[in-house]
Amino acid sequence: HPFISRFNVEFPPRITVEKPYELTGPFHIPNQADEYAWRIEDMLQGLLSAGFTLKDYRDIKARFDDTLSHNWYYASLAERDKDAGKSCDWRQNPWAALPQWLGCAAQKEK
């Protein structure tokens, strides 16, 4: 989540900047592996420098009708059903204004 990793998560939802976009890590978490907050630039440059050609790129927003298979807004289906989509509405949850995922298609030429 390259967009969201720069913000502090608070509930009720309030977006505050926690670190600059350029600060990618490593972030040391006791008793866990180091964590990185890669930027979109870092991911795409990794593909391009390995000889891939970018064919498509999408910012993908959360949609309530697509939360059964994957959605970090809800801890359970019961929580999702109780929420009735409010977490996917940017007017009620400012996080919903940001892309939840990014997707790209790349091809490596022989």
C-alpha positions in Angstrom: 0.0 0.0 0.0 2.5 2.6 -1.2 0.1 5.5 -0.7 -1.2 4.6 2.7 2.1 3.6 4.2 2.9 7.3 4.7 -0.1 8.0 6.9 -1.0 7.3 10.5 -4.1 5.1 10.9 -6.6 6.4 13.4 -10.2 5.6 14.2 -12.4 7.4 13.8 -10.7 8.0 10.5 -8.5 11.0 10.4 -5.5 11.3 8.0 -2.3 12.6 9.3 1.1 12.4 7.7 3.4 10.1 9.7 6.6 10.2 7.5 7.8 11.6 4.2 7.2 9.8 1.0 10.9 9.3 0.5 11.4 7.5 3.8 11.3 3.8 2.7 13.0 2.0 5.6 14.1 -0.3 6.8 11.9 0.1 9.8 12.9 -2.2 12.7 10.1 -3.9 14.5 11.1 -5.8 17.6 10.9 -9.6 17.2 9.9 -9.3 13.6 11.5 -8.9 10.2 12.4 -5.4 9.0 9.7 -3.7 7.1 10.0 -1.4 4.1 7.5 1.1 2.7 8.2 0.9 -1.0 7.1 3.7 -3.2 5.3 3.1 -6.5 8.5 4.5 -8.2 10.6 1.8 -6.5 8.3 -1.0 -7.6 8.1 0.1 -11.2 11.8 1.0 -11.5 12.5 -2.6 -10.3 10.5 -4.0 -13.2 12.0 -1.6 -15.7 15.6 -2.1 -14.6 15.1 -5.9 -14.9 14.2 -5.5 -18.6 10.4 -5.6 -18.3 8.2 -3.4 -20.4 5.2 -1.9 -18.6 2.0 -2.8 -20.5 -0.7 -1.6 -18.1 -1.0 0.1 -14.7 -4.1 0.7 -12.5 -4.8 2.4 -9.2 -7.6 0.2 -7.7 -10.0 1.6 -5.2 -11.9 -0.4 -2.6 -15.4 -1.3 -3.6 -18.0 -2.6 -1.2 -19.1 -5.3 -3.7 -15.5 -6.6 -3.9 -14.7 -6.9 -0.2 -15.5 -10.6 0.3 -12.2 -11.8 -1.1 -9.9 -9.1 0.1 -10.2 -6.0 2.1 -8.2 -4.6 5.0 -11.0 -2.3 6.1 -12.8 -5.2 7.9 -11.6 -7.8 10.4 -14.5 -10.1 9.6 -17.5 -10.5 7.3 -19.8 -9.7 10.2 -18.0 -6.3 10.6 -18.3 -5.8 6.8 -22.0 -6.4 6.8 -22.6 -4.2 9.9 -20.7 -1.4 8.2 -22.8 -1.6 5.0 -20.1 0.0 2.8 -19.4 3.1 4.8 -15.7 2.3 4.9 -15.6 2.4 1.1 -17.3 5.8 1.0 -14.7 8.6 1.0 -17.2 11.0 2.6 -17.4 8.8 5.7 -13.9 7.3 5.5 -11.1 9.6 4.1 -8.9 6.5 3.5 -11.4 5.4 0.8 -10.3 8.4 -1.4 -6.9 6.7 -1.8 -6.2 3.6 -4.0 -6.3 0.4 -1.9 -4.2 -1.6 -4.4 -2.1 -1.0 -7.5 -1.9 -3.4 -10.3 0.3 -3.6 -13.3 1.1 -5.9 -16.2 4.7 -6.1 -17.5 6.3 -8.3 -20.1 9.9 -9.2 -20.4 11.2 -9.4 -24.0 13.5 -12.3 -24.9 
